[in-house]
Amino acid sequence: MESAFGEPQIEGDELQKCLAYLQEELKLAAFQNKEATLYQNASVKYGDATSIDSPALKEKYRAANRLAQAADEIVKRRGKMGPIPDAASAGCSAWQLAYSDYSAWVSALSAAAEAIADGIEPPVRQVLKLASQFQKSRYAARDEGKKFLDHLGLDGNMIQKLLNGAAATVADDNWQPKEVKED
């Protein structure tokens, strides 16, 4: 059997290994999306906080800190992923770089939020530079992911089933960050 690009599709035991890897990758993506949504919601809710002593500004910092801890959790979980099938190695490497860049960016974002909460000028340029780097590596990882999916030859129903399974797992996940210490 061949994919749309004429490459042989993966079958049998190798397909099962690839699907297991893909399911784990989708769980990480769903977890990242969940945590990013929590951060975005907090940013909107507390977006106009300006006073250094304001509880809203402290909540913005807590949200940024949670996002940074979630990014570290993603990198930690990636390290625990089982053997990566050869067919998934390029995508796996690309996602590893993207999540590493993501972790660096959101850590800088958290440090900037802390600086603002402490009345210090944040390193905005550094945060923007890291955000740009993450965007580049994320686009490259998505491209590799699309190639991998095409190589697997999955239909829309199977992809949806995998996405639903990942979303359900993340919904049941009770991960919580370490509490931010108040001064």
Secondary structure, DSSP 8 states (H G I E B T S, - for coil): -B-TTS-B---HHHHHHHHHHHHHHHHHHHHHHHHHHHHHHHHHHTTT---TT-HHHHHHHHHHHHHHHHHHHHHHHHHT-----GGGHHHHHHHHHHHHHHHHHHHHHHHHHHHHHTT----HHHHHHHHHHHHHHHHHHHHHHHHHHHHHT--HHHHHHHHHHHHHHHHH-----------
